[in-house]
Amino acid sequence: MKFGFPKIRLSKNTFSEKIKWPKETNFYMENIFSNMGLLKMIIKWRLHLIIIVAIAIALSVLFSCPWFIKPKYKSSAVLYPSNLVPYSNETPTELMLQLFKSDDIRDTIIKRFNLASHYDIDVSSRYYYARLIKEFESNVDIRKTEYESVIIEIFDTDPQSACNMVKEMVNLFNKKARTLQREKEKEVLKISKDQLNQKQIQIDTLKRRIDELRTTYGLLDYTVQTREASRAFFGTRSEGYSPNANVKTAGKIIENLQNKGGDFILLSSLYFAASDAYNKLKENYENALKDVTKELTYTNYVSSPVPSDKKVYPVRWLIVLITTVATFIFALIIIMLLENSRRNEKVSDTSGA
């Protein structure tokens, strides 16, 4: 009995058949060959790319010079609010931010610094003021910081003008806040004055009725007169008492005290109560008057504005970098399109032949 291995017959196309690689392997292989093709293309066109990139660098350096782009300088200030009374549920910082962004402060800055001419905007053109506001807002940044302070940043081609605008904006804010507070305090002052006048009228009325009782009925002090008139009328004597006192007069006083004594006591108590209330109202009125006439500032400087000696715009290296990268990518796309066009022409020529 013979033992042996089975014979395996190989067809002629066994080694010529394509090997089936996994899909992931095909994907990576295609990427490698694609990247190699891109690298070969860059090497092939290297001279053109170098020239194009060099021209882009030169032009970006040239056009980022001050002759073409005016440099801008930044001046800033950091402020905390003080003496501000909120109108609703907002914080003093939010109120400060709202006032800084008011239209009247913006319009005053535009007019005072003649920004239309400064920004080279033709005032005779249509919608010039909308353009002016847009330019102003692009150069002014006012925001709240995480520490509940407010930062003002102004960009301008003149560092001194930027600094002056920040200072003027703070001054205008103080004036506006003072005006708003005074308007509110004037209302309180008017109410206090009206209450004071009404109380004065009440006091004058009570005093006039008390004076009538004094002159007509001889009532001066209810307690003292009652005691003394009773002594005289009933013949009681005490130290310093005159025995020749007019009993008839004493009887008349007692009669007046009986008829008008209650009114006299009531009017006297109302008069003293009104006088006390008048004194309190007068104190409130004087405090309101102080609030109206006092001169307060509503900002505390954390960082004061100063003219900057270094421009913040344009950032030259960033312009050059972006221009160079964009030019290189654009040139590479053009080269790829040219290469693809040539390849298609070759294929069409081959198929036609």
C-alpha positions in Angstrom: 0.0 0.0 0.0 1.4 3.3 -1.0 1.0 6.5 0.9 1.6 10.0 -0.5 0.4 13.5 -0.6 -2.4 14.4 -3.1 -1.2 16.2 -6.2 -2.3 19.8 -6.5 -2.7 21.1 -10.0 -2.2 24.8 -10.4 -3.8 26.6 -13.3 -2.0 29.0 -15.5 -3.9 32.0 -14.1 -3.4 31.2 -10.5 -0.6 33.9 -10.0 -2.1 36.2 -12.5 -5.4 36.6 -10.5 -5.8 39.8 -8.6 -5.3 39.6 -4.9 -8.3 40.9 -3.1 -7.2 43.2 -0.3 -9.4 44.4 2.5 -11.3 47.7 1.8 -9.5 49.5 4.5 -6.2 48.6 3.0 -7.3 49.8 -0.4 -8.4 53.1 1.1 -5.0 53.7 2.7 -3.1 52.6 -0.4 -5.1 55.0 -2.5 -4.4 57.9 -0.1 -0.7 57.1 -0.2 -0.5 57.0 -3.9 -2.7 60.1 -4.1 -0.4 62.0 -1.7 2.7 60.8 -3.7 1.0 62.0 -6.8 0.4 65.4 -5.2 4.0 65.6 -4.0 5.3 64.7 -7.4 3.1 67.4 -8.9 4.4 70.0 -6.4 8.0 69.0 -7.2 7.2 69.2 -11.0 5.8 72.7 -10.6 8.1 73.8 -7.8 9.6 76.6 -9.8 6.3 78.1 -10.7 5.0 77.7 -7.1 8.1 79.3 -5.7 7.7 82.3 -8.0 4.0 82.7 -7.3 4.5 82.4 -3.5 7.4 84.9 -3.6 5.2 87.4 -5.5 2.4 86.9 -3.0 4.7 87.6 -0.1 6.1 90.7 -1.8 2.7 92.1 -2.6 1.3 91.3 0.9 4.2 93.1 2.5 3.8 96.0 0.1 0.0 96.4 0.5 0.2 96.0 4.3 2.4 99.1 4.5 1.0 102.4 6.0 0.7 103.8 2.5 -2.1 101.4 1.7 -3.5 100.5 5.1 -3.6 103.1 7.8 -2.4 101.7 11.2 -4.8 101.9 14.1 -4.0 102.4 17.8 -6.0 101.3 20.7 -6.8 103.3 23.9 -8.8 101.6 26.7 -10.2 102.2 30.2 -11.6 99.9 32.8 -14.3 101.3 35.1 -16.4 100.3 38.0 -19.8 102.0 38.6 -20.4 104.1 41.7 -23.4 106.1 43.1 -25.6 104.5 40.5 -29.2 103.7 41.5 -30.7 100.9 39.3 -34.1 101.5 37.9 -35.3 97.9 37.9 -33.6 94.5 38.5 -30.4 95.3 36.6 -27.1 95.6 38.3 -25.2 98.9 38.4 -22.7 97.5 35.9 -25.5 96.6 33.4 -26.9 100.1 33.9 -23.5 101.6 33.2 -23.2 99.5 30.1 -26.6 100.6 28.9 -25.8 104.3 29.4 -22.5 104.0 27.6 -24.3 102.6 24.5 -26.9 105.3 24.4 -27.4 107.2 21.2 -26.9 110.7 22.7 -23.4 109.8 23.9 -22.5 108.3 20.5 -23.9 111.3 18.6 -22.1 113.8 20.9 -18.8 112.0 20.3 -19.3 111.9 16.6 -20.1 115.7 16.5 -17.4 116.8 19.0 -14.6 114.9 17.2 -15.9 115.6 13.7 -15.7 111.9 12.9 -17.4 112.2 9.5 -14.4 114.1 8.3 -12.0 112.0 10.3 -13.4 108.8 8.7 -13.4 110.3 5.2 -17.2 110.0 4.8 -18.9 112.4 2.5 -21.8 114.0 4.4 -23.6 114.9 1.1 -23.9 111.2 0.1 -27.0 109.2 0.7 -27.2 107.2 3.9 -24.0 108.8 5.1 -25.0 108.8 8.7 -25.7 105.1 8.7 -22.2 104.5 7.3 -20.8 106.8 9.9 -22.5 104.9 12.8 -21.3 101.6 11.3 -17.7 102.9 11.2 -18.0 104.3 14.7 -19.3 101.0 16.1 -16.5 99.1 14.3 -14.0 101.2 16.1 -15.6 101.3 19.6 -16.0 98.3 21.8 -17.8 98.5 25.1 -18.4 95.4 27.1 -18.7 94.0 30.6 -15.9 91.9 32.1 -16.2 88.8 34.2 -15.4 91.0 37.3 -18.5 93.2 36.9 -16.5 96.1 35.5 -16.8 97.8 32.1 -14.0 98.1 29.6 -14.0 100.7 26.8 -11.7 100.2 23.8 -11.5 102.7 21.0 -9.4 102.2 17.8 -8.2 105.1 15.8 -5.5 106.1 13.4 -4.4 108.8 15.9 -3.4 107.5 19.3 -4.1 110.8 21.0 -7.6 111.0 19.5 -8.4 107.5 20.7 -7.3 108.4 24.2 -9.3 111.7 24.1 -12.4 109.9 22.9 -12.3 107.4 25.8 -11.9 110.3 28.3 -14.7 112.3 26.7 -17.0 109.2 26.7 -16.5 108.8 30.4 -17.2 112.5 31.0 -20.4 112.3 28.9 -21.4 109.2 30.9 -21.0 111.0 34.2 -23.1 113.9 32.8 -25.8 111.6 31.5 -26.0 109.6 34.8 -26.1 112.9 36.8 -28.9 114.2 34.6 -31.0 111.0 35.0 -30.4 110.9 38.7 -31.4 114.6 39.0 -34.5 114.1 37.1 -35.5 111.4 39.4 -34.5 113.4 42.5 -36.3 116.5 41.2 -39.5 114.4 41.3 -38.8 113.6 45.0 -38.0 117.2 45.7 -41.3 118.4 44.1 -43.2 115.8 46.2 -41.4 116.9 49.4 -42.1 120.6 48.6 -45.8 120.0 48.0 -46.1 118.0 51.2 -44.2 120.8 53.1 -46.5 123.5 51.6 -49.6 121.5 52.5 -48.4 121.0 56.0 -47.6 124.7 56.3 -51.2 125.6 55.2 -52.5 123.2 57.9 -50.3 124.7 60.6 -51.4 128.3 59.6 -55.1 127.3 59.7 -54.7 125.7 63.2 -52.7 128.7 64.4 -55.3 131.1 63.2 -58.1 129.3 65.0 -56.1 129.0 68.2 -55.4 132.8 68.0 -59.1 133.4 67.6 -59.8 131.4 70.8 -57.1 133.4 72.6 -58.2 136.8 71.5 -62.0 136.2 71.7 -62.2 133.9 74.8 -58.9 134.6 76.5 -57.8 131.0 76.4 -54.0 130.7 76.9 -53.3 127.5 78.7 -56.1 125.2 79.6 -54.5 123.5 82.6 -53.1 126.6 84.3 -56.2 128.7 83.6 -58.5 126.1 84.9 -56.6 125.7 88.1 -56.2 129.5 88.8 -59.7 130.4 87.7 -61.1 127.7 90.0 -59.1 129.1 93.0 -60.3 132.6 92.3 -63.9 131.7 91.8 -64.3 129.4 94.8 -62.3 131.7 97.1 -59.3 129.3 97.6 -56.0 130.9 98.5 -52.5 130.0 97.8 -49.1 131.6 98.0 -49.0 134.7 95.9 -52.8 134.8 95.4 -54.4 138.2 95.4 -57.6 138.3 97.5 -58.9 141.2 95.4 -59.2 139.0 92.3 -62.2 139.7 90.2 -64.5 136.7 90.9 -66.7 137.7 88.0 -63.8 137.6 85.6 -62.8 134.2 86.9 -66.3 132.9 86.4 -66.3 134.2 82.8 -63.0 132.4 82.2 -64.4 129.2 83.7 -67.4 129.5 81.4 -65.2 130.0 78.3 -63.1 127.0 79.3 -66.2 124.9 79.6 -67.5 126.0 76.2 -64.3 126.2 74.2 -61.8 124.4 76.3 -62.2 121.1 74.4 -61.7 122.9 71.0 -58.7 124.6 72.4 -57.1 121.4 73.6 -57.8 119.6 70.3 -56.5 122.5 68.2 -53.4 122.7 70.4 -52.6 119.0 70.1 -53.2 119.1 66.3 -50.9 122.2 66.1 -48.1 120.5 67.9 -48.4 117.3 65.9 -48.5 119.3 62.6 -45.4 121.1 63.8 -43.5 117.9 64.4 -44.6 116.5 61.0 -43.5 119.8 59.4 -40.0 119.5 60.9 -39.6 116.0 59.5 -40.9 117.0 56.1 -38.5 119.9 56.0 -35.6 117.6 56.8 -36.7 115.4 53.9 -37.0 118.4 51.6 -33.5 119.6 52.5 -32.1 116.2 51.8 -33.8 116.1 48.4 -32.6 119.5 47.7 -29.0 118.4 48.5 -29.4 115.4 46.1 -30.5 117.7 43.3 -27.7 120.2 43.7 -24.8 117.8 44.6 -22.1 117.1 42.0 -21.2 113.4 41.9 -19.2 111.2 39.6 -20.5 107.8 38.7 -17.3 106.0 37.6 -14.2 104.7 39.3 -11.1 104.2 37.1 -9.4 100.9 37.4 -7.3 101.5 34.4 -7.1 105.0 32.9 -6.7 105.6 29.1 -3.3 106.6 27.7 -2.1 107.2 24.2 -0.7 104.0 22.7 2.8 104.0 21.1 2.2 100.7 19.3 -0.3 100.0 16.5 -2.7 97.1 16.9 -3.9 97.0 13.3 -3.0 95.8 10.8 -1.1 92.7 12.0 1.5 92.5 9.2 2.8 89.0 9.7 -0.8 87.6 9.9 -1.7 89.3 6.6 1.5 87.9 4.9 0.9 84.4 6.3 -2.8 84.3 5.2 -2.0 85.7 1.8 0.8 83.3 1.3 -1.2 80.2 2.3 -4.2 81.2 0.3 -2.1 82.0 -2.8 -0.3 78.6 -2.5 -3.6 76.7 -2.2 -5.2 78.6 -5.1 -2.1 78.0 -7.3 -2.1 74.3 -6.4 -5.8 74.0 -7.4 -5.0 75.7 -10.8 -2.1 73.3 -11.4 -4.3 70.3 -10.6 -6.9 71.5 -13.0 -4.2 71.9 -15.7 -2.8 68.5 -15.0 -6.2 66.9 -15.2 -7.0 68.7 -18.4 -3.8 67.5 -20.0 -4.5 63.9 -18.8 -7.9 64.0 -20.4 -6.5 65.3 -23.6 -4.0 62.4 -23.8 -6.7 59.9 -23.0 -8.9 61.3 -25.8 -6.0 61.3 -28.3 -5.2 57.7 -27.4 -8.8 56.5 -27.7 -9.1 58.4 -31.1 -6.0 56.8 -32.5 
